[in-house]
Structure formats: C-alpha cells, structure tokens
Amino acid sequence: MVRGWSTARPREQRGPRGTRPNVRLPRGDGYTSRVKSVADHLRDRTQQQVLALPVPDRIELALALGDDDLRLFMAASGLDRAGALARVRAQRRRGRTPSQSASAEP
C-alpha cells in the first residue's frame, strides 16, 4: 500500500491487533434513545394498578394468582391438588442446604 492513500495510522502508531480505542459513551446515552415496548407500558400500568390497591386486596390478589399457577401446574403435569403441592414443596427443598440451627439440638 502506498502511503498517502490510506487514512489509517501506520502500524507502529496503532495498538495491538484486534484492540479498539477505549471510547465510552455516558451511561444511558447512545446513538438513539431507548424505545419503550408495549410490554414495558403494560408492566408499568399493572404495577401502578396493584400499588393503588389497599393491602388486603393485594394479599387477596397474590393468593388468587398463586391458586391460578397451581391450577396451571396441575393441568400441565396431570396431578391432583395434593400431588401438585407435594411436588412443588419437594422442588423447593431440593438443592437447599439445611440450616445448622434447625438441626441442632436445644
């Protein structure tokens, strides 16, 4: 390559091959601003609606959602309520390290 034809710096003035200059944009800034998705808007709206509920209604909603999840798990796994609850409890216990305070004698 003939010098003068390239705008690149000569090899001896460049860093190791494959490296790029350490140029960082400020956090949150980029070429374009972040566009909120439909899911972002729905999540924000749902959160505002739930936070506007009184505490007893939030607890009732949480329990209803848990019951719905259990029904879906029962349908997907083909288990009855007792079997599904037993499997969920077993999955929670699996992989946990028992607490020494729970196993120590008083």
Phi, psi and omega in degrees: 000138181273130177298143182103335179273339182253143176270354180287152177287153177299154184307319183291344179263354181264163176280185179302152182300135177092356179266154178237157178296148182278083179246120180237138175275151176302148183302135179088342178267149177200196178290324178227157177283155182288132179264129179283137180272172176298321179297322177299314179296317179296318180297317179297316181295318179296318180297318178297320180294318181291319179293337178282345180285149172292157185304315180300324178291325176296319179296317178298319178296317180297318179293322178294320178295322177296319177295320178298317179297319179296319178298318178296319179295320178298316181293321182287327184262349180073026181255158172278178185300315182295318179294321179294317178297319179297319181291320178297316179296320179295321179293327177292321182286328184299130177088355179273144175270125181297144179286138178293328180291332179284330183265348181285144178280143182288000000 
